[in-house]
Amino acid sequence: MKKVKILGSGCPSCNQLADAVNAVIAAEGIAASVEKVEDIQQIMTYNVLSTPALVVDEKVLCKGRVPSYAEIKELLTAKPHGCCGNHGNKDQRSGSCC
């Protein structure tokens, strides 16, 4: 299950992003939990200066705007790749990520 966070002060754009994310999750049958984070101190821990921001599995994927339905769907359904998709395991011979 994906952990989704909407970062913002509760402004209209932040609420619009939350509604859009919830609509995509419901329509596409995505297994995800959604949390709204309105505390400025918590938001600052993500190094986000402009809201709303979309965080998926603790990674900031979009900030300062409300993405389209298609973009939200893509962000929520994208398969992990690189080190993140391989749980940070490194190739023992080369020392690089697998």
C-alpha positions as semicolon CSV with decimal commas, in nm:
position;residue;x (nm);y (nm);z (nm)
1;M;0,000;0,000;0,000
2;K;0,127;0,343;-0,095
3;K;0,149;0,614;0,168
4;V;0,039;0,945;0,021
5;K;0,074;1,281;0,194
6;I;-0,070;1,613;0,084
7;L;0,141;1,896;0,223
8;G;-0,025;2,233;0,261
9;S;-0,186;2,484;0,489
10;G;-0,543;2,395;0,397
11;C;-0,568;2,655;0,121
12;P;-0,804;2,595;-0,176
13;S;-0,522;2,452;-0,391
14;C;-0,422;2,210;-0,114
15;N;-0,781;2,094;-0,080
16;Q;-0,809;2,064;-0,458
17;L;-0,500;1,840;-0,466
18;A;-0,637;1,624;-0,185
19;D;-0,970;1,586;-0,367
20;A;-0,795;1,504;-0,695
21;V;-0,569;1,243;-0,533
22;N;-0,864;1,080;-0,357
23;A;-1,058;1,075;-0,686
24;V;-0,771;0,901;-0,869
25;I;-0,727;0,647;-0,589
26;A;-1,099;0,565;-0,587
27;A;-1,142;0,553;-0,966
28;E;-0,829;0,349;-1,034
29;G;-0,857;0,116;-0,735
30;I;-0,513;0,211;-0,604
31;A;-0,424;0,076;-0,260
32;A;-0,315;0,388;-0,076
33;S;-0,361;0,576;0,245
34;V;-0,388;0,956;0,228
35;E;-0,281;1,195;0,499
36;K;-0,308;1,574;0,494
37;V;-0,014;1,746;0,661
38;E;-0,091;2,105;0,755
39;D;0,170;2,163;1,026
40;I;0,435;2,399;0,887
41;Q;0,713;2,235;1,089
42;Q;0,631;1,894;0,940
43;I;0,607;2,043;0,590
44;M;0,952;2,202;0,630
45;T;1,107;1,858;0,698
46;Y;1,034;1,778;0,330
47;N;1,221;2,093;0,212
48;V;0,904;2,214;0,043
49;L;0,876;2,591;0,009
50;S;0,565;2,609;-0,208
51;T;0,249;2,414;-0,151
52;P;0,052;2,212;-0,227
53;A;0,294;1,923;-0,247
54;L;0,237;1,556;-0,318
55;V;0,449;1,303;-0,128
56;V;0,433;0,933;-0,214
57;D;0,616;0,686;0,007
58;E;0,812;0,973;0,165
59;K;0,932;1,111;-0,170
60;V;0,820;1,457;-0,286
61;L;0,689;1,408;-0,640
62;C;0,515;1,737;-0,711
63;K;0,510;2,078;-0,544
64;G;0,365;2,422;-0,599
65;R;0,078;2,314;-0,825
66;V;-0,212;2,075;-0,870
67;P;-0,121;1,812;-1,131
68;S;-0,373;1,673;-1,378
69;Y;-0,567;1,351;-1,322
70;A;-0,339;1,169;-1,569
71;E;-0,025;1,295;-1,397
72;I;-0,152;1,199;-1,051
73;K;-0,240;0,852;-1,183
74;E;0,109;0,817;-1,330
75;L;0,276;0,932;-1,006
76;L;0,071;0,691;-0,796
77;T;0,114;0,389;-1,023
78;A;0,477;0,432;-1,134
79;K;0,695;0,133;-1,060
80;P;1,005;0,206;-0,853
81;H;1,333;0,186;-1,043
82;G;1,701;0,221;-0,979
83;C;1,825;0,187;-0,624
84;C;1,485;0,260;-0,478
85;G;1,328;-0,023;-0,673
86;N;1,602;-0,259;-0,567
87;H;1,582;-0,159;-0,200
88;G;1,921;0,010;-0,215
89;N;2,110;-0,314;-0,280
90;K;2,445;-0,262;-0,441
91;D;2,627;-0,482;-0,684
92;Q;2,906;-0,632;-0,475
93;R;3,154;-0,629;-0,765
94;S;3,112;-0,275;-0,891
95;G;2,971;-0,104;-0,581
96;S;2,698;0,058;-0,792
97;C;2,328;0,015;-0,752
98;C;2,176;-0,283;-0,928
